[in-house]
């Protein structure tokens, strides 16, 4: 199998692990920066070029699209989909997960537990959201923040109003979310590949920080989620259209609540916590899905020829 990992930096831990696993399993791998890809569109003939030359003929693509290049990166992914290449996480799925509001709207339609969440564009209207999420305290977060950035806990009406005004003054959209004390500074990061949970860890925040992200210095511990949590994580990833996802949840007496779904979850923290070789798990999944994708395309081509 010829595989491309779309990544800005081949030196990143997750990129290196995916590429190494693919090579270890006998596949040809190339790491390509999405910003080095150009696209051409014409009637029924989408084309892509890598550094001025035709994009290499590949069987599958694993996107690692960072938040800073969401628009261009997903355009590249969509172009490759149009060219018939199997893509682990399609462009629309990445966009579904990257926009926190959109993700929560999709999940809420299918009875997936989420924290009470409000959204308003006008600052004066956003002020009413604090009481609607039973605050203070409450959480204010940017729609496209990552690794805990752009997430603020407000403990009073005064700090809430100041935060809302500050975000609106620079044209930022934000969510207002109920602060869940049940989590006690911890959450679960669950890795979903295909229809299965393949690894999970509990992340616990430092004493002085409510955010449990590993990048923020949080500690980790391998866990085995209960059946309800595993089902919720898999259902959330599939509803957003992701073949590979990191689902963040908080456990409550009423069941797990999905906080966020990440289309490019980091591998380092959870591999170290669980000992699971996620690169290998992902590549095995890509092998199987690429074969199914190839069979579907062959059947579609045969059907088109019969109709002609």
Secondary structure, DSSP 8 states (H G I E B T S, - for coil): -EEEEE-S-TTSHHHHHHHHHHHHTT-EEEEE-GGGEEEE--TT--EEEETTEE----SEEEE---GGGHHHHHHHHHHHHHTT-EESB-HHHHHHHHSHHHHHHHHHTTT--B--EEE-SSHHHHTTHHHHTT-SSEEEEETT--TTTTEEEE-SHHHHHHHHHHHHHTT--EEEEE--GGGTTEEEEEEEETTEEEEEEEEE--TT-S---GGGT-EEEE----HHHHHHHHHHHHHHTBSEEEEEEEEETTEEEEEEEETT--SHHHHHHH---HHHHHHHHHHHHHHHHHHHHHHHHHHHHHH-
